[in-house]
Amino acid sequence: MASSSRRDDSADKGEPESGDAAVLRELVRRARSVGTISPAEEARLLERAALGDAASQDRLVAGHLDRVIRLAATRDTQGLAAPDLVQEGSIGLLEAVRTFAYSGETDFGQFADARIGAQMDAAIEAESASVREGELLVTAATDYERAEIVMKRLLNREPTPAELAEKLEWTLDRTIYVAQVVTDARRRYDEGLLAFIDPEAIDLDDDDERTQLDG
């Protein structure tokens, strides 16, 4: 009752609800509306699900959605939002539903928890790896730009990829890849800047300026 009261107080105060919170609340509502599955019904559904019966699989996933939500709530500060964790956990739950009959396990709840948790943890690790990769790429792009500026000044020309690779102590392939990332980023920046420029707002009073631009 206390949590319900807090939600009501928040609504009365007009506090905005985050998109993730709204999605999670709707998932909880759905889980509660499905109803519980009796042990006898669960056993029958698991047998049918193992044979590929889609309706039985859907019923089991819906009936155990609260399990997914509970496990997601313990991991929602680890890089993925709760709705994303629920989605990943549902994949793990479906796998558990399809494979339990052949697993040799006797407790579906424990089996499902393990599969759900493993799927969520794998998704969290993949997200963390993606973030780390992005951070490393930003650092590499910064190093590339600095090296490019230094080499231009020393050579009085554009450095070749091979010269930049030697300067940065990178492989040629890595240098070319980072160069493309930097080029793409510069192009996106230029396109974004041009979007804010209104040609009609540019006042050219001097004929020479017009001539220079036309030329």
C-alpha positions in Angstrom: 0.0 0.0 0.0 2.9 2.3 0.8 4.2 2.2 -2.8 0.8 2.8 -4.2 0.5 5.9 -1.9 3.8 7.2 -3.1 2.7 6.8 -6.8 -0.5 8.7 -6.0 1.3 11.5 -4.2 3.7 11.8 -7.2 0.8 12.0 -9.5 -1.0 14.6 -7.3 2.1 16.8 -7.3 2.3 16.6 -11.1 5.8 15.1 -11.1 6.6 13.8 -14.6 7.1 10.1 -14.9 10.0 8.9 -16.9 9.4 6.9 -20.0 11.2 3.9 -18.5 9.1 4.1 -15.4 5.9 4.2 -17.4 6.9 1.2 -19.5 7.9 -0.8 -16.4 4.6 0.1 -14.7 2.7 -1.1 -17.7 4.7 -4.4 -17.7 3.9 -4.9 -14.0 0.2 -4.3 -14.7 0.3 -6.9 -17.5 2.1 -9.4 -15.3 -0.5 -9.0 -12.6 -3.4 -9.3 -15.0 -2.3 -12.7 -16.4 -2.8 -14.6 -13.2 -0.7 -17.4 -11.7 -0.1 -20.8 -13.2 -0.8 -23.8 -11.1 2.0 -26.5 -10.8 -0.1 -29.0 -12.7 -0.9 -26.5 -15.5 2.8 -25.5 -15.7 3.9 -29.1 -16.1 1.5 -29.6 -19.0 2.5 -26.3 -20.6 6.2 -27.1 -20.3 5.7 -30.5 -22.0 3.8 -28.8 -24.9 6.3 -26.0 -25.1 9.1 -28.4 -25.5 7.3 -29.8 -28.5 7.2 -26.3 -30.1 3.6 -25.4 -29.1 3.7 -21.6 -29.4 0.5 -21.0 -27.4 2.0 -22.9 -24.4 5.2 -21.0 -24.7 3.4 -17.7 -24.8 1.3 -18.6 -21.7 4.4 -19.6 -19.7 6.3 -16.5 -20.7 3.3 -14.3 -19.7 2.8 -16.2 -16.5 6.4 -15.8 -15.4 6.8 -12.2 -16.6 6.8 -11.1 -12.9 9.9 -13.2 -12.5 11.7 -11.3 -15.3 10.6 -7.9 -13.8 11.9 -8.9 -10.4 15.3 -9.9 -11.7 15.5 -6.8 -13.9 14.9 -4.6 -10.8 18.0 -5.9 -9.2 20.1 -4.9 -12.2 18.6 -1.6 -13.4 21.6 0.4 -12.3 24.2 -1.6 -14.3 24.1 0.2 -17.7 20.8 -0.9 -19.2 17.3 0.5 -18.4 14.8 -1.7 -16.8 12.6 -2.1 -19.9 15.6 -3.2 -21.9 16.5 -5.7 -19.2 12.9 -7.0 -19.2 13.2 -7.5 -23.0 16.5 -9.4 -22.6 15.2 -11.4 -19.7 12.1 -12.4 -21.7 14.4 -13.9 -24.3 16.1 -15.9 -21.5 12.7 -16.9 -20.1 11.6 -18.1 -23.5 14.8 -20.2 -23.9 14.1 -21.7 -20.5 10.5 -22.6 -21.5 11.7 -24.3 -24.7 14.6 -26.2 -23.1 13.5 -27.1 -19.6 12.0 -30.5 -20.5 15.4 -31.6 -21.9 17.6 -30.0 -19.3 17.4 -32.7 -16.6 16.5 -30.0 -14.0 13.5 -30.5 -11.8 12.8 -26.9 -10.5 11.6 -24.7 -13.4 11.7 -21.6 -11.2 15.4 -22.0 -10.5 16.2 -23.0 -14.1 14.3 -19.9 -15.4 16.0 -17.6 -13.0 19.4 -18.8 -14.2 18.6 -18.4 -17.9 16.9 -15.0 -17.4 19.8 -13.7 -15.3 22.4 -15.0 -17.7 20.7 -13.3 -20.6 20.5 -10.0 -18.7 24.1 -10.2 -17.6 25.3 -10.9 -21.1 23.3 -7.9 -22.4 24.8 -5.7 -19.6 28.3 -6.8 -20.5 27.7 -6.2 -24.2 26.5 -2.7 -23.4 29.5 -2.0 -21.2 31.9 -3.2 -23.9 30.2 -1.0 -26.4 30.5 2.0 -24.1 34.2 1.3 -23.5 34.8 0.9 -27.2 33.2 4.2 -27.9 35.3 5.9 -25.2 38.5 4.4 -26.6 37.5 5.5 -30.1 36.9 9.1 -28.9 40.4 9.1 -27.4 41.9 7.7 -30.5 40.2 10.3 -32.7 41.5 13.0 -30.4 45.1 11.6 -30.7 44.7 11.4 -34.4 43.7 15.0 -34.8 46.5 16.2 -32.6 49.1 14.2 -34.6 47.6 15.4 -37.9 48.0 19.1 -36.8 51.6 18.5 -35.6 52.6 16.7 -38.8 51.0 19.4 -41.0 53.2 22.0 -39.3 56.3 19.9 -39.6 55.9 18.9 -43.2 54.0 21.9 -44.5 51.6 19.5 -46.2 49.0 16.9 -45.5 50.7 13.9 -43.9 50.1 10.5 -45.4 48.4 7.7 -43.5 51.7 5.9 -43.3 53.4 9.0 -41.7 50.6 9.4 -39.2 50.7 5.7 -38.4 54.4 6.0 -37.6 53.8 9.1 -35.5 51.0 7.5 -33.5 52.7 4.1 -33.4 49.6 2.5 -34.8 49.1 0.0 -37.6 48.2 1.4 -41.0 44.8 -0.2 -40.9 44.0 1.3 -37.5 45.1 4.7 -38.7 43.0 4.6 -41.8 40.0 3.5 -39.8 40.3 6.3 -37.2 40.9 8.8 -40.1 37.5 7.8 -41.6 35.8 8.2 -38.2 37.3 11.7 -37.9 36.3 12.6 -41.4 32.7 11.4 -40.9 32.5 13.3 -37.6 33.8 16.5 -39.3 31.2 16.1 -42.1 28.4 15.7 -39.7 29.5 18.8 -37.8 29.7 20.8 -41.0 26.2 19.6 -42.1 24.8 20.5 -38.7 26.4 23.9 -38.8 25.0 24.6 -42.3 21.5 23.7 -41.1 21.6 26.8 -38.8 22.7 29.2 -41.5 19.9 31.1 -43.3 21.2 32.3 -46.7 18.6 35.1 -46.7 20.1 36.5 -43.5 23.5 37.1 -45.1 23.8 40.7 -46.2 26.5 41.4 -48.8 26.7 45.1 -49.3 30.1 45.0 -51.0 30.2 44.1 -54.7 33.7 42.8 -54.3 32.5 40.3 -51.6 29.8 39.1 -54.0 32.4 38.7 -56.8 34.7 36.7 -54.5 31.9 34.4 -53.4 30.7 33.9 -57.0 34.2 33.1 -58.1 
